[in-house]
Amino acid sequence: MTNALPPASGSAGDIFARAPLLTDGRLYRLVRLPAPAITAGAGLLAEAGTPFSALIVDEGEVTLVLPQEEWEQFSVRLPDIEEGGLYRLITFDAALEPSLTGFLARVSDVLARAGVPILALSAFTRDHVLVPEDHFQAAWDALRAAQQPGTAR
C-alpha cells in the first residue's frame, strides 16, 4: 500500500469503480475484551506493531483486530476474551475525502448481494472491509465484477 495518495474525485460510484483492491493474504482475528481491558489491548497492539490492526473501544467492550500470527503469540496474556472467526482483509486503495457519501454503501450493497458478511473499518483516507475467510473469494470476485465498465453505479 502506498502511504499518501492524492484525494480521489468524483461520485462514490466512480471512485469505487477506480479504486484498486488490495489484500495482504493474511488471516485476521476479531477479539472482544471487557471494557476495563483497554490498556492491555492497546499495549498488545503497540507491542505487535503490525501494519494492519485495530482497537475499537466503546462503553461496553474493547474490540481488537490483529493478524492471527500475533494473536497466537499474545492471546495467553489477555484475560476474559471472546474470539471471533478468521477474516481476510480487502483495502480500497483510494484517498477518500471525509465528505464523500455512499462509498461504503456501494461496497456493502455489492457484498450483501453476494451473501458476504462484512466488518467495515475506515482509516483516515482509506476504507477496509474484513470478510470471513471462507467468503473471501466470493467477496473479491463480486467487488471486481462490480468495478467493471457498464456496471450500474
CORZI-V479216 format. One record per pair of residues at least 12 apart in sequence whose C-alpha atoms are under 10 Angstrom apart, sorted by sequence separation. I is the first residue (numbers start at 1). J is the second residue. D is the distance in whole Angstrom. If there is no record, write none. Layout:
I_J_D / I_J_D
This chain:
42_54_9 / 53_65_5 / 54_66_7 / 71_83_10 / 108_120_9 / 117_129_10 / 118_130_6 / 119_131_7 / 41_54_10 / 42_55_7 / 52_65_8 / 53_66_5 / 107_120_9 / 117_130_9 / 118_131_5 / 119_132_9 / 41_55_7 / 42_56_10 / 52_66_7 / 53_67_7 / 117_131_6 / 118_132_7 / 41_56_10 / 42_57_10 / 51_66_9 / 52_67_8 / 92_107_10 / 116_131_7 / 117_132_7 / 41_57_10 / 50_66_8 / 51_67_9 / 104_120_8 / 116_132_8 / 38_55_9 / 49_66_10 / 50_67_8 / 104_121_10 / 118_135_10 / 38_56_9 / 48_66_9 / 63_81_10 / 68_86_8 / 104_122_9 / 116_134_9 / 117_135_8 / 38_57_7 / 45_64_8 / 48_67_9 / 62_81_10 / 63_82_10 / 64_83_10 / 65_84_10 / 67_86_9 / 68_87_9 / 116_135_6 / 117_136_10 / 37_57_10 / 38_58_10 / 42_62_9 / 44_64_9 / 45_65_9 / 50_70_8 / 63_83_10 / 67_87_9 / 107_127_10 / 111_131_9 / 115_135_8 / 116_136_8 / 1_22_8 / 36_57_10 / 41_62_8 / 45_66_8 / 48_69_10 / 49_70_10 / 66_87_10 / 67_88_9 / 107_128_10 / 108_129_9 / 114_135_9 / 116_137_10 / 118_139_9 / 1_23_9 / 35_57_7 / 40_62_10 / 41_63_8 / 42_64_9 / 44_66_10 / 48_70_7 / 65_87_9 / 67_89_10 / 107_129_9 / 116_138_7 / 117_139_9 / 1_24_9 / 30_53_10 / 34_57_10 / 35_58_7 / 36_59_9 / 38_61_8 / 39_62_10 / 41_64_7 / 47_70_10 / 48_71_9 / 104_127_8 / 115_138_8 / 116_139_6 / 28_52_9 / 29_53_10 / 30_54_9 / 31_55_10 / 32_56_10 / 33_57_10 / 35_59_7 / 36_60_9 / 37_61_8 / 38_62_6 / 103_127_9 / 104_128_9 / 111_135_10 / 114_138_7 / 115_139_9 / 28_53_9 / 32_57_10 / 34_59_10 / 35_60_6 / 36_61_8 / 37_62_7 / 38_63_9 / 45_70_9 / 48_73_9 / 104_129_9 / 114_139_7 / 26_52_10 / 34_60_7 / 35_61_4 / 36_62_8 / 37_63_10 / 38_64_10 / 44_70_9 / 45_71_10 / 48_74_9 / 96_122_10 / 98_124_8 / 113_139_10 / 116_142_9 / 33_60_9 / 34_61_5 / 35_62_5 / 44_71_9 / 47_74_10 / 96_123_10 / 97_124_9 / 98_125_8 / 111_138_8 / 112_139_9 / 114_141_9 / 115_142_10 / 24_52_9 / 33_61_6 / 34_62_6 / 35_63_9 / 95_123_10 / 96_124_8 / 97_125_7 / 98_126_10 / 111_139_6 / 114_142_7 / 32_61_7 / 33_62_5 / 34_63_9 / 45_74_10 / 95_124_9 / 96_125_5 / 97_126_9 / 110_139_8 / 111_140_9 / 113_142_9 / 114_143_9 / 32_62_6 / 33_63_6 / 44_74_7 / 89_119_10 / 90_120_10 / 91_121_9 / 92_122_10 / 95_125_5 / 96_126_6 / 111_141_10 / 112_142_10 / 31_62_8 / 32_63_5 / 33_64_8 / 44_75_9 / 87_118_9 / 89_120_10 / 91_122_10 / 94_125_7 / 95_126_6 / 96_127_8 / 111_142_7 / 31_63_6 / 32_64_7 / 87_119_9 / 93_125_9 / 94_126_6 / 95_127_9 / 107_139_10 / 110_142_7 / 111_143_7 / 30_63_7 / 31_64_5 / 32_65_9 / 44_77_9 / 92_125_10 / 93_126_6 / 94_127_8 / 110_143_7 / 30_64_6 / 31_65_6 / 44_78_9 / 92_126_6 / 93_127_8 / 110_144_10 / 29_64_8 / 30_65_5 / 31_66_8 / 91_126_7 / 92_127_6 / 93_128_9 / 107_142_10 / 108_143_10 / 110_145_9 / 111_146_10 / 28_64_10 / 29_65_6 / 30_66_7 / 41_77_10 / 91_127_6 / 92_128_6 / 107_143_7 / 110_146_7 / 28_65_7 / 29_66_6 / 30_67_9 / 40_77_8 / 41_78_8 / 52_89_9 / 90_127_9 / 91_128_4 / 92_129_9 / 106_143_10 / 110_147_10 / 28_66_5 / 29_67_6 / 30_68_9 / 40_78_7 / 90_128_6 / 91_129_7 / 27_66_9 / 28_67_4 / 29_68_5 / 40_79_9 / 89_128_7 / 90_129_5 / 91_130_9 / 107_146_9 / 26_66_10 / 27_67_6 / 28_68_5 / 29_69_9 / 31_71_9 / 89_129_6 / 90_130_6 / 106_146_9 / 26_67_7 / 27_68_6 / 28_69_8 / 29_70_9 / 30_71_9 / 37_78_8 / 88_129_8 / 89_130_5 / 90_131_8 / 26_68_8 / 27_69_8 / 28_70_9 / 29_71_7 / 37_79_8 / 87_129_9 / 88_130_5 / 89_131_7 / 26_69_9 / 28_71_8 / 29_72_9 / 37_80_9 / 87_130_6 / 88_131_5 / 89_132_9 / 31_75_10 / 37_81_10 / 86_130_9 / 87_131_5 / 88_132_6 / 89_133_9 / 33_78_8 / 34_79_9 / 86_131_8 / 87_132_4 / 88_133_5 / 33_79_8 / 34_80_7 / 85_131_10 / 86_132_6 / 87_133_5 / 88_134_9 / 90_136_9 / 33_80_6 / 34_81_7 / 85_132_7 / 86_133_6 / 87_134_8 / 88_135_9 / 89_136_8 / 106_153_8 / 32_80_9 / 33_81_5 / 34_82_9 / 84_132_10 / 85_133_8 / 86_134_9 / 87_135_9 / 88_136_6 / 32_81_6 / 33_82_7 / 87_136_8 / 88_137_10 / 90_139_9 / 31_81_7 / 32_82_5 / 33_83_9 / 90_140_8 / 31_82_6 / 32_83_6 / 30_82_9 / 31_83_5 / 32_84_8 / 30_83_6 / 31_84_6 / 90_143_10 / 29_83_7 / 30_84_5 / 31_85_9 / 29_84_6 / 30_85_7 / 28_84_10 / 29_85_6 / 30_86_7 / 28_85_8 / 29_86_5 / 30_87_8 / 27_85_10 / 28_86_6 / 29_87_6 / 27_86_6 / 28_87_5 / 29_88_9 / 26_86_10 / 27_87_6 / 28_88_6 / 26_87_8 / 27_88_5 / 28_89_8 / 26_88_6 / 27_89_8 / 25_88_7 / 26_89_7 / 24_88_8 / 25_89_8 / 23_88_8 / 24_89_7 / 25_90_9 / 56_121_10 / 65_130_9 / 23_89_6 / 24_90_8 / 22_89_8 / 23_90_5 / 24_91_9 / 54_121_9 / 22_90_6 / 23_91_6 / 21_90_7 / 22_91_5 / 23_92_9 / 54_123_10 / 21_91_6 / 22_92_7 / 20_91_8 / 21_92_5 / 22_93_7 / 19_91_9 / 20_92_6 / 21_93_6 / 19_92_6 / 20_93_5 / 21_94_9 / 18_92_9 / 19_93_6 / 20_94_7 / 18_93_9 / 19_94_5 / 16_92_8 / 18_94_8 / 19_95_9 / 15_92_10 / 16_93_10 / 19_96_10 / 16_94_9 / 15_94_8 / 15_95_9 / 15_96_8 / 12_96_9 / 8_93_10 / 9_94_10 / 15_100_10 / 8_94_6 / 9_95_9 / 16_102_10 / 7_94_7 / 8_95_5 / 9_96_8 / 16_103_7 / 5_93_8 / 6_94_8 / 7_95_5 / 8_96_6 / 9_97_8 / 12_100_7 / 13_101_10 / 15_103_8 / 16_104_9 / 5_94_7 / 6_95_6 / 7_96_6 / 8_97_7 / 11_100_8 / 12_101_7 / 13_102_8 / 14_103_9 / 30_119_10 / 1_91_9 / 3_93_10 / 4_94_9 / 5_95_6 / 6_96_9 / 7_97_7 / 10_100_9 / 11_101_8 / 12_102_6 / 13_103_7 / 16_106_8 / 1_92_10 / 2_93_8 / 4_95_8 / 5_96_9 / 9_100_9 / 11_102_8 / 12_103_5 / 16_107_8 / 1_93_7 / 2_94_10 / 3_95_10 / 8_100_10 / 11_103_8 / 12_104_9 / 13_105_10 / 12_105_9 / 13_106_7 / 12_106_8 / 13_107_9 / 12_107_10 / 30_130_9 / 29_130_10 / 28_130_8 / 27_130_10 / 28_131_10 / 29_132_10 / 28_132_9 / 23_128_10 / 27_132_9 / 28_133_9 / 22_128_9 / 27_133_7 / 19_126_10 / 21_128_10 / 26_133_10 / 8_125_10 / 23_140_9 / 7_125_8 / 22_140_10 / 6_125_10 / 21_140_8 / 5_125_9 / 4_125_9 / 5_126_10 / 21_143_8 / 21_144_8 / 20_144_9 / 17_143_9 / 21_147_10 / 16_143_9 / 17_144_9 / 20_147_9 / 17_145_10 / 19_147_8 / 17_146_7 / 18_147_7 / 16_146_9 / 17_147_4 / 18_148_9 / 16_147_7 / 17_148_7 / 18_149_10 / 15_147_10 / 17_149_8 / 13_146_10 / 14_147_9 / 13_147_9 / 17_151_9 / 17_153_8 / 16_153_9 / 13_151_10 / 15_153_10 / 13_152_8 / 14_153_7 / 13_153_5 / 12_153_8 / 11_153_9
